[in-house]
């Protein structure tokens, strides 16, 4: 089940494969893509430009 977290005016969505222990990440897509650890939603957010995040997703699809 997908879950959402709102932080700093951005909506972070978790994977539909999230476990009850929150062992996944939340992703907010926009001009900059933010990624956070759902176990620590108040912690740091990794920020990626669109090209970098698209390349990351492309690498996942081919592996």
SULZI-V38892 format. One record per helix or strand of 2 or more residues. SS is the DSSP state (A for helix, B for strand). FROM is the first residue (numbers start at 1). TO is the last residue. If there is no record, write none. Layout:
BEGIN
SS,FROM,TO / SS,FROM,TO
END
This chain:
BEGIN
B,4,7 / B,10,14 / B,25,28 / B,32,37 / A,38,40 / B,46,49 / A,50,62
END
